[in-house]
Amino acid sequence: MTCKMKLSNTLRCPCRQIKVTVAGLKDSEPVNCSRDVVIVPDTSLAKAAGDKFDVVVLPGGLGGSNAMGESAAVGDLLRAQESGGGLIAAICAAPTVLAKHGIATGKSLTSYPSMKDQLVDKYCYVDDKSVVKDGNLITSRGPGTAYDFALKIAEELTGLEKVKEVAKGLLLSYN
């Protein structure tokens, strides 16, 4: 299961309390991800841009992160989320998107190890944790930490007890 699938499936688990919207940069066209995974977005970013979100999650992957980093619409969405005090989460290479759009500067974060050099000048980089939360920002390292990342986001939205139930159903431990 890919990182993006783990994230989406885990967030949808907590008794359907979390509504997940997958928005694509180019309308609702299928997105070709790494390892030949194709995701069909629920909507386009342009259509979703006016909505209010409890969390904006940036999925990992180098190609997608580069595309999101170049997207003015992604920058606008992130700035609106940040200025409204909303939760922002990024995994793998996606924390570089935050840097490109000037989001959460000065906060502690982590990323896929090879992205560190692009982040250390703007952030307090954390090497030794799989998930880092600093205020309204949650970041994680990569595919192997995707469940921990998704569960941390779910905890922020639904509470620790609900997430422990979800983790147990996934045969994971979570504190």
N, CA, C and O of each residue as an XYZ file, in Angstrom:
700
protein
N       0.852     -1.165      0.000
C       0.000      0.000      0.000
C       0.899      1.229      0.000
O       1.856      1.293      0.771
N       0.607      2.188     -0.841
C       1.438      3.383     -0.916
C       1.169      4.307      0.258
O       0.169      4.172      0.963
N       2.079      5.242      0.450
C       1.964      6.235      1.504
C       0.639      6.993      1.383
O      -0.054      7.195      2.381
N       0.289      7.409      0.168
C      -0.938      8.179     -0.045
C      -2.176      7.355      0.297
O      -3.139      7.881      0.856
N      -2.154      6.079     -0.033
C      -3.287      5.208      0.263
C      -3.394      4.957      1.766
O      -4.499      4.953      2.310
N      -2.265      4.747      2.445
C      -2.281      4.555      3.893
C      -2.887      5.777      4.571
O      -3.715      5.654      5.474
N      -2.469      6.947      4.129
C      -2.942      8.194      4.708
C      -4.445      8.340      4.526
O      -5.170      8.570      5.494
N      -4.911      8.210      3.309
C      -6.335      8.373      3.012
C      -7.180      7.336      3.738
O      -8.194      7.681      4.344
N      -6.782      6.083      3.686
C      -7.544      5.023      4.349
C      -7.584      5.204      5.861
O      -8.633      5.010      6.476
N      -6.471      5.570      6.461
C      -6.415      5.741      7.908
C      -7.266      6.920      8.352
O      -7.957      6.832      9.366
N      -7.229      8.012      7.617
C      -8.030      9.173      7.995
C      -9.524      8.911      7.832
O     -10.339      9.496      8.545
N      -9.878      8.052      6.914
C     -11.297      7.735      6.718
C     -11.812      6.747      7.766
O     -13.025      6.566      7.878
N     -10.942      6.112      8.527
C     -11.341      5.070      9.483
C     -12.104      5.547     10.712
O     -13.081      4.891     11.073
N     -11.737      6.638     11.384
C     -12.335      6.939     12.693
C     -13.854      7.140     12.645
O     -14.355      8.260     12.747
N     -14.576      6.012     12.486
C     -16.044      6.023     12.471
C     -16.601      7.056     11.505
O     -17.649      7.653     11.750
N     -15.898      7.255     10.422
C     -16.339      8.181      9.380
C     -16.492      9.615      9.891
O     -17.253     10.401      9.328
N     -15.769      9.949     10.953
C     -15.830     11.305     11.493
C     -15.027     12.292     10.656
O     -15.250     13.500     10.734
N     -14.108     11.790      9.867
C     -13.255     12.662      9.068
C     -13.645     12.525      7.605
O     -13.596     11.434      7.037
N     -14.033     13.637      7.004
C     -14.334     13.646      5.572
C     -13.041     13.994      4.846
O     -12.438     15.035      5.110
N     -12.621     13.139      3.944
C     -11.385     13.342      3.190
C     -11.741     13.760      1.770
O     -12.528     13.093      1.099
N     -11.161     14.863      1.318
C     -11.315     15.315     -0.061
C      -9.943     15.282     -0.710
O      -9.022     15.956     -0.249
N      -9.798     14.513     -1.765
C      -8.546     14.464     -2.517
C      -8.708     15.410     -3.695
O      -9.523     15.173     -4.586
N      -7.922     16.488     -3.692
C      -8.017     17.502     -4.748
C      -6.789     17.436     -5.646
O      -5.659     17.380     -5.161
N      -7.013     17.442     -6.945
C      -5.930     17.405     -7.918
C      -5.592     18.795     -8.425
O      -6.441     19.687     -8.427
N      -4.363     18.977     -8.851
C      -3.946     20.268     -9.397
C      -4.625     20.573    -10.723
O      -4.928     21.729    -11.019
N      -4.865     19.541    -11.520
C      -5.436     19.719    -12.858
C      -6.825     19.100    -12.902
O      -6.976     17.937    -13.277
N      -7.818     19.852    -12.529
C      -9.196     19.367    -12.497
C      -9.267     18.069    -11.708
O      -8.628     17.934    -10.665
N     -10.031     17.131    -12.197
C     -10.150     15.843    -11.510
C      -9.460     14.743    -12.301
O      -9.817     13.570    -12.200
N      -8.462     15.141    -13.095
C      -7.724     14.173    -13.911
C      -6.973     13.188    -13.021
O      -6.466     13.572    -11.967
N      -6.895     11.925    -13.431
C      -6.104     10.959    -12.668
C      -4.652     11.428    -12.520
O      -4.070     12.016    -13.432
N      -4.099     11.152    -11.359
C      -2.723     11.539    -11.055
C      -1.870     10.278    -11.048
O      -2.163      9.328    -10.322
N      -0.817     10.271    -11.855
C       0.117      9.143    -11.900
C       1.192      9.355    -10.848
O       1.991     10.288    -10.934
N       1.200      8.485     -9.864
C       2.154      8.576     -8.768
C       3.308      7.612     -9.006
O       3.349      6.898    -10.009
N       4.233      7.608     -8.073
C       5.343      6.669     -8.173
C       4.828      5.242     -8.060
O       3.724      5.010     -7.567
N       5.618      4.302     -8.511
C       5.311      2.876     -8.464
C       4.022      2.522     -9.201
O       3.324      1.574     -8.841
N       3.718      3.307    -10.245
C       2.565      3.064    -11.121
C       1.217      3.102    -10.411
O       0.267      2.462    -10.863
N       1.117      3.831     -9.320
C      -0.159      4.017     -8.630
C      -0.865      5.209     -9.265
O      -0.258      6.257     -9.483
N      -2.150      5.041     -9.558
C      -2.953      6.116    -10.133
C      -4.043      6.480     -9.129
O      -4.777      5.614     -8.653
N      -4.138      7.763     -8.816
C      -5.169      8.261     -7.907
C      -6.103      9.158     -8.703
O      -5.655     10.022     -9.456
N      -7.395      8.949     -8.532
C      -8.387      9.807     -9.177
C      -8.899     10.775     -8.109
O      -9.574     10.353     -7.170
N      -8.587     12.062     -8.241
C      -9.035     13.039     -7.246
C     -10.557     13.146     -7.198
O     -11.244     12.890     -8.187
N     -11.069     13.527     -6.030
C     -12.500     13.761     -5.862
C     -12.935     15.032     -6.578
O     -14.064     15.133     -7.059
N     -12.027     15.997     -6.641
C     -12.330     17.301     -7.218
C     -11.025     17.975     -7.615
O      -9.945     17.411     -7.443
N     -11.135     19.166     -8.139
C      -9.934     19.939     -8.471
C      -9.614     20.887     -7.324
O     -10.488     21.230     -6.528
N      -8.379     21.300     -7.249
C      -7.973     22.264     -6.239
C      -8.720     23.576     -6.443
O      -9.091     24.234     -5.471
N      -8.943     23.961     -7.690
C      -9.669     25.201     -7.984
C     -11.083     25.159     -7.404
O     -11.556     26.149     -6.846
N     -11.753     24.019     -7.536
C     -13.116     23.891     -7.011
C     -13.132     23.807     -5.489
O     -14.071     24.287     -4.854
N     -12.121     23.213     -4.908
C     -12.069     23.037     -3.456
C     -11.530     24.268     -2.737
O     -11.677     24.386     -1.521
N     -10.916     25.175     -3.467
C     -10.206     26.300     -2.856
C     -11.088     27.163     -1.960
O     -10.589     27.721     -0.982
N     -12.357     27.291     -2.253
C     -13.228     28.129     -1.437
C     -13.727     27.455     -0.176
O     -14.326     28.109      0.678
N     -13.491     26.159     -0.043
C     -13.975     25.408      1.114
C     -13.079     25.625      2.326
O     -11.919     26.016      2.195
N     -13.629     25.367      3.505
C     -12.877     25.436      4.755
C     -12.493     24.010      5.133
O     -13.329     23.107      5.105
N     -11.237     23.814      5.483
C     -10.737     22.487      5.828
C     -10.170     22.492      7.243
O      -9.553     23.465      7.675
N     -10.389     21.389      7.958
C      -9.788     21.241      9.284
C      -8.292     21.013      9.169
O      -7.525     21.416     10.043
N      -7.878     20.364      8.083
C      -6.464     20.105      7.834
C      -6.225     20.085      6.329
O      -7.058     19.597      5.564
N      -5.103     20.609      5.921
C      -4.635     20.483      4.540
C      -3.411     19.586      4.597
O      -2.428     19.906      5.265
N      -3.473     18.454      3.891
C      -2.391     17.475      3.907
C      -1.694     17.470      2.557
O      -2.337     17.336      1.516
N      -0.383     17.617      2.581
C       0.433     17.533      1.374
C       1.076     16.152      1.337
O       1.911     15.840      2.185
N       0.698     15.315      0.362
C       1.279     13.973      0.280
C       2.715     14.042     -0.222
O       3.121     15.026     -0.840
N       3.460     13.013      0.043
C       4.858     12.983     -0.359
C       5.057     12.619     -1.810
O       4.111     12.537     -2.594
N       6.298     12.406     -2.140
C       6.691     12.098     -3.508
C       7.370     13.299     -4.131
O       6.893     14.426     -4.001
N       8.471     13.064     -4.800
C       9.260     14.162     -5.354
C       8.540     14.891     -6.480
O       8.497     16.122     -6.487
N       7.973     14.152     -7.431
C       7.291     14.790     -8.554
C       6.108     15.624     -8.111
O       5.952     16.766     -8.544
N       5.275     15.062     -7.251
C       4.115     15.792     -6.749
C       4.513     16.994     -5.919
O       3.882     18.048     -6.002
N       5.557     16.843     -5.120
C       6.025     17.961     -4.300
C       6.560     19.091     -5.168
O       6.330     20.264     -4.876
N       7.272     18.739     -6.234
C       7.741     19.774     -7.158
C       6.565     20.504     -7.796
O       6.576     21.730     -7.901
N       5.547     19.751     -8.224
C       4.368     20.363     -8.849
C       3.620     21.255     -7.856
O       3.199     22.356     -8.210
N       3.454     20.787     -6.614
C       2.766     21.603     -5.604
C       3.574     22.842     -5.246
O       3.008     23.900     -4.972
N       4.896     22.710     -5.250
C       5.745     23.852     -4.952
C       5.663     24.940     -6.001
O       5.877     26.114     -5.699
N       5.356     24.562     -7.227
C       5.235     25.526     -8.328
C       3.814     26.050     -8.502
O       3.591     26.944     -9.319
N       2.863     25.527     -7.767
C       1.454     25.882     -7.930
C       1.058     27.076     -7.062
O       1.143     27.022     -5.835
N       0.627     28.146     -7.711
C       0.135     29.313     -6.979
C      -1.112     28.956     -6.174
O      -1.312     29.478     -5.077
N      -1.949     28.073     -6.711
C      -3.172     27.670     -6.009
C      -2.845     26.950     -4.702
O      -3.523     27.157     -3.695
N      -1.820     26.111     -4.711
C      -1.400     25.430     -3.483
C      -0.888     26.459     -2.482
O      -1.225     26.395     -1.300
N      -0.088     27.396     -2.941
C       0.410     28.451     -2.061
C      -0.722     29.251     -1.435
O      -0.692     29.545     -0.240
N      -1.726     29.605     -2.241
C      -2.878     30.354     -1.727
C      -3.631     29.551     -0.670
O      -4.004     30.084      0.375
N      -3.852     28.267     -0.949
C      -4.557     27.402     -0.003
C      -3.782     27.287      1.310
O      -4.371     27.372      2.388
N      -2.481     27.096      1.223
C      -1.656     26.972      2.426
C      -1.635     28.267      3.232
O      -1.724     28.232      4.460
N      -1.519     29.405      2.556
C      -1.513     30.687      3.267
C      -2.852     30.925      3.968
O      -2.883     31.405      5.101
N      -3.954     30.590      3.300
C      -5.278     30.743      3.916
C      -5.413     29.827      5.132
O      -5.939     30.235      6.167
N      -4.939     28.601      5.004
C      -5.016     27.642      6.106
C      -4.172     28.125      7.283
O      -4.606     28.065      8.434
N      -2.978     28.599      6.991
C      -2.082     29.070      8.047
C      -2.639     30.320      8.726
O      -2.627     30.409      9.953
N      -3.121     31.276      7.952
C      -3.621     32.520      8.545
C      -4.883     32.292      9.373
O      -5.161     33.045     10.306
N      -5.648     31.248      9.031
C      -6.836     30.905      9.802
C      -6.544     30.007     10.992
O      -7.462     29.610     11.710
N      -5.279     29.684     11.207
C      -4.897     28.830     12.327
C      -5.201     27.361     12.109
O      -5.193     26.575     13.056
N      -5.470     26.982     10.853
C      -5.802     25.593     10.540
C      -4.580     24.696     10.519
O      -3.447     25.155     10.369
N      -4.832     23.432     10.670
C      -3.786     22.420     10.691
C      -3.247     22.183      9.280
O      -4.011     22.104      8.318
N      -1.925     22.072      9.170
C      -1.240     21.762      7.915
C      -0.342     20.564      8.184
O       0.351     20.514      9.200
N      -0.357     19.599      7.268
C       0.458     18.397      7.441
C       1.172     18.073      6.135
O       0.607     18.237      5.054
N       2.417     17.612      6.238
C       3.212     17.286      5.050
C       4.135     16.119      5.369
O       4.694     16.035      6.463
N       4.286     15.223      4.402
C       5.106     14.025      4.598
C       6.093     13.856      3.451
O       5.845     14.307      2.333
N       7.208     13.207      3.738
C       8.204     12.820      2.742
C       8.880     14.060      2.140
O       9.536     14.805      2.868
N       8.738     14.294      0.854
C       9.329     15.466      0.204
C       8.445     16.700      0.327
O       8.898     17.810      0.048
N       7.189     16.527      0.740
C       6.230     17.634      0.758
C       6.577     18.795      1.688
O       6.121     19.905      1.413
N       7.350     18.631      2.769
C       7.728     19.813      3.529
C       8.478     20.861      2.692
O       8.492     22.039      3.050
N       9.098     20.443      1.590
C       9.747     21.427      0.712
C       8.720     22.352      0.069
O       9.049     23.481     -0.294
N       7.484     21.889     -0.077
C       6.397     22.732     -0.606
C       6.143     23.883      0.359
O       5.916     25.018     -0.062
N       6.181     23.586      1.647
C       6.001     24.623      2.656
C       7.073     25.696      2.505
O       6.782     26.892      2.546
N       8.316     25.254      2.331
C       9.427     26.193      2.181
C       9.261     27.060      0.942
O       9.497     28.267      0.989
N       8.858     26.453     -0.161
C       8.699     27.207     -1.409
C       7.612     28.266     -1.304
O       7.682     29.295     -1.977
N       6.608     28.026     -0.469
C       5.507     28.979     -0.326
C       5.619     29.830      0.944
O       4.709     30.601      1.251
N       6.723     29.696      1.680
C       6.935     30.523      2.868
C       5.993     30.210      4.020
O       5.593     31.114      4.754
N       5.636     28.954      4.187
C       4.683     28.532      5.221
C       5.422     27.972      6.437
O       6.384     27.215      6.300
N       4.959     28.355      7.622
C       5.447     27.800      8.895
C       6.940     28.023      9.128
O       7.584     27.232      9.818
N       7.480     29.066      8.572
C       8.903     29.364      8.725
C       9.278     29.442     10.208
O       8.573     30.052     11.012
N      10.399     28.813     10.546
C      10.904     28.827     11.910
C      10.411     27.699     12.785
O      10.939     27.488     13.877
N       9.413     26.973     12.330
C       8.872     25.872     13.131
C       9.754     24.628     13.013
O      10.589     24.519     12.115
N       9.547     23.701     13.935
C      10.230     22.408     13.881
C       9.504     21.505     12.904
O       8.274     21.480     12.858
N      10.280     20.760     12.120
C       9.698     19.805     11.179
C      10.691     18.726     10.833
O      11.863     18.790     11.205
N      10.202     17.723     10.109
C      11.040     16.667      9.571
C      10.594     16.382      8.149
O       9.596     16.933      7.685
N      11.329     15.523      7.457
C      11.017     15.200      6.060
C      11.790     13.942      5.668
O      12.497     13.349      6.483
N      11.642     13.558      4.424
C      12.494     12.506      3.877
C      13.935     13.006      4.008
O      14.209     14.162      3.688
N      14.855     12.167      4.468
C      16.210     12.634      4.765
C      16.892     13.436      3.655
O      17.600     14.399      3.950
N      16.700     13.069      2.402
C      17.391     13.785      1.320
C      16.845     15.194      1.093
O      17.430     15.952      0.319
N      15.751     15.561      1.739
C      15.172     16.900      1.598
C      15.720     17.874      2.640
O      15.474     19.078      2.559
N      16.457     17.359      3.609
C      16.928     18.158      4.738
C      17.635     19.437      4.306
O      17.362     20.507      4.852
N      18.536     19.342      3.337
C      19.318     20.513      2.925
C      18.448     21.652      2.406
O      18.848     22.814      2.479
N      17.277     21.339      1.890
C      16.368     22.368      1.381
C      15.554     23.027      2.501
O      14.839     24.000      2.261
N      15.663     22.495      3.722
C      14.797     22.941      4.807
C      15.524     23.544      6.003
O      14.937     24.329      6.748
N      16.784     23.193      6.197
C      17.479     23.578      7.436
C      17.640     25.085      7.610
O      17.763     25.548      8.744
N      17.644     25.858      6.548
C      17.810     27.306      6.676
C      16.535     28.017      7.126
O      16.604     29.116      7.676
N      15.375     27.403      6.900
C      14.102     28.056      7.221
C      13.380     27.446      8.419
O      12.442     28.039      8.951
N      13.820     26.255      8.843
C      13.102     25.524      9.879
C      14.067     24.936     10.900
O      15.272     24.865     10.656
N      13.536     24.516     12.041
C      14.298     23.757     13.031
C      14.132     22.293     12.654
O      13.122     21.673     12.986
N      15.110     21.748     11.968
C      14.997     20.405     11.408
C      15.205     19.347     12.485
O      16.136     19.440     13.284
N      14.334     18.341     12.504
C      14.393     17.251     13.477
C      14.720     15.956     12.739
O      13.962     15.512     11.876
N      15.857     15.356     13.087
C      16.319     14.120     12.433
C      15.803     12.841     13.083
O      15.677     11.811     12.420
N      15.506     12.904     14.367
C      15.332     11.669     15.131
C      13.894     11.315     15.508
O      13.685     10.494     16.401
N      12.912     11.905     14.858
C      11.514     11.567     15.129
C      10.805     11.260     13.820
O      11.060     11.898     12.799
N       9.913     10.279     13.860
C       9.182      9.918     12.640
C       8.067     10.906     12.330
O       7.713     11.097     11.167
N       7.513     11.534     13.361
C       6.471     12.549     13.197
C       6.811     13.714     14.114
O       7.169     13.511     15.274
N       6.699     14.928     13.599
C       6.968     16.127     14.389
C       5.737     17.024     14.335
O       5.225     17.326     13.257
N       5.265     17.449     15.512
C       4.165     18.407     15.581
C       4.681     19.663     16.251
O       5.260     19.604     17.335
N       4.471     20.797     15.607
C       4.832     22.094     16.166
C       3.664     23.036     15.910
O       3.487     23.530     14.797
N       2.884     23.277     16.928
C       1.702     24.126     16.768
C       0.721     23.498     15.796
O       0.256     22.378     16.006
N       0.406     24.226     14.726
C      -0.558     23.729     13.740
C       0.107     23.005     12.574
O      -0.509     22.830     11.523
N       1.352     22.584     12.747
C       2.094     21.897     11.685
C       2.461     20.478     12.121
O       3.004     20.268     13.205
N       2.152     19.508     11.253
C       2.549     18.114     11.469
C       3.342     17.671     10.246
O       2.885     17.829      9.114
N       4.530     17.116     10.474
C       5.343     16.606      9.366
C       5.832     15.200      9.701
O       5.876     14.793     10.861
N       6.196     14.473      8.646
C       6.691     13.115      8.832
C       7.713     12.787      7.754
O       7.831     13.503      6.759
N       8.451     11.698      7.957
C       9.629     11.409      7.146
C       9.361     10.728      5.816
O       9.992     11.093      4.824
N       8.455      9.755      5.741
C       8.293      9.072      4.465
C       7.388      7.861      4.535
O       6.620      7.717      5.487
N       7.467      6.981      3.535
C       6.546      5.850      3.431
C       6.466      4.984      4.688
O       5.378      4.549      5.067
N       7.579      4.736      5.322
C       7.592      3.895      6.512
C       6.964      4.537      7.736
O       6.695      3.851      8.722
N       6.729      5.830      7.691
C       6.131      6.543      8.823
C       4.714      7.023      8.511
O       4.137      7.790      9.281
N       4.153      6.577      7.391
C       2.846      7.072      6.938
C       1.720      6.766      7.922
O       0.852      7.612      8.141
N       1.717      5.573      8.519
C       0.656      5.270      9.488
C       0.760      6.172     10.714
O      -0.251      6.696     11.182
N       1.973      6.360     11.237
C       2.147      7.249     12.390
C       1.686      8.665     12.054
O       1.047      9.328     12.871
N       2.012      9.116     10.860
C       1.616     10.440     10.380
C       0.090     10.556     10.320
O      -0.490     11.501     10.855
N      -0.544      9.600      9.674
C      -2.004      9.627      9.535
C      -2.691      9.554     10.896
O      -3.681     10.246     11.135
N      -2.166      8.719     11.783
C      -2.763      8.604     13.107
C      -2.597      9.888     13.911
O      -3.496     10.254     14.669
N      -1.475     10.575     13.766
C      -1.284     11.853     14.467
C      -2.284     12.887     13.962
O      -2.856     13.633     14.757
N      -2.500     12.940     12.658
C      -3.497     13.863     12.102
C      -4.879     13.510     12.652
O      -5.618     14.389     13.095
N      -5.222     12.232     12.621
C      -6.524     11.788     13.129
C      -6.677     12.109     14.614
O      -7.762     12.480     15.062
N      -5.595     11.968     15.376
C      -5.650     12.312     16.800
C      -5.996     13.782     16.992
O      -6.811     14.126     17.848
N      -5.383     14.641     16.203
C      -5.665     16.075     16.314
C      -7.126     16.388     15.992
O      -7.697     17.329     16.543
N      -7.723     15.606     15.107
C      -9.097     15.863     14.667
C     -10.155     15.149     15.500
O     -11.268     15.654     15.642
N      -9.825     13.969     16.059
C     -10.853     13.167     16.733
C     -10.530     12.812     18.175
O     -11.416     12.369     18.907
N      -9.296     12.994     18.599
C      -8.916     12.672     19.966
C      -8.148     11.362     20.078
O      -8.233     10.494     19.209
N      -7.402     11.243     21.163
C      -6.503     10.107     21.371
C      -7.246      8.777     21.498
O      -6.810      7.777     20.926
N      -8.341      8.745     22.225
C      -9.044      7.473     22.435
C      -9.555      6.893     21.120
O      -9.434      5.689     20.892
N     -10.114      7.717     20.266
C     -10.616      7.248     18.968
C      -9.465      6.712     18.125
O      -9.607      5.687     17.459
N      -8.329      7.400     18.153
C      -7.180      6.966     17.353
C      -6.607      5.653     17.877
O      -6.159      4.820     17.089
N      -6.616      5.460     19.166
C      -6.162      4.178     19.714
C      -7.036      3.037     19.202
O      -6.526      1.955     18.914
N      -8.347      3.261     19.084
C      -9.255      2.248     18.525
C      -8.895      1.945     17.072
O      -8.828      0.786     16.664
N      -8.666      3.002     16.305
C      -8.310      2.835     14.891
C      -6.995      2.078     14.770
O      -6.884      1.145     13.974
N      -5.998      2.476     15.554
C      -4.687      1.816     15.514
C      -4.817      0.336     15.861
O      -4.193     -0.512     15.223
N      -5.618      0.032     16.858
C      -5.818     -1.367     17.250
C      -6.404     -2.165     16.088
O      -5.989     -3.298     15.842
N      -7.362     -1.583     15.376
C      -7.958     -2.244     14.218
C      -6.974     -2.457     13.084
O      -7.144     -3.361     12.266
N      -5.945     -1.623     13.038
C      -4.889     -1.747     12.024
C      -3.725     -2.613     12.511
O      -2.730     -2.785     11.807
N      -3.864     -3.154     13.720
C      -2.815     -3.956     14.362
C      -1.555     -3.138     14.610
O      -0.436     -3.635     14.479
N      -1.759     -1.875     14.970
C      -0.670     -0.961     15.295
C      -0.823     -0.515     16.743
O      -1.928     -0.512     17.286
N       0.289     -0.140     17.365
C       0.203      0.468     18.690
C       0.370      1.968     18.512
O       1.111      2.422     17.640
N      -0.328      2.735     19.349
C      -0.254      4.190     19.248
C      -0.457      4.772     20.633
O      -1.417      4.431     21.324
N       0.457      5.661     21.039
C       0.317      6.319     22.339
C       0.278      7.797     22.111
O       0.163      8.566     23.066
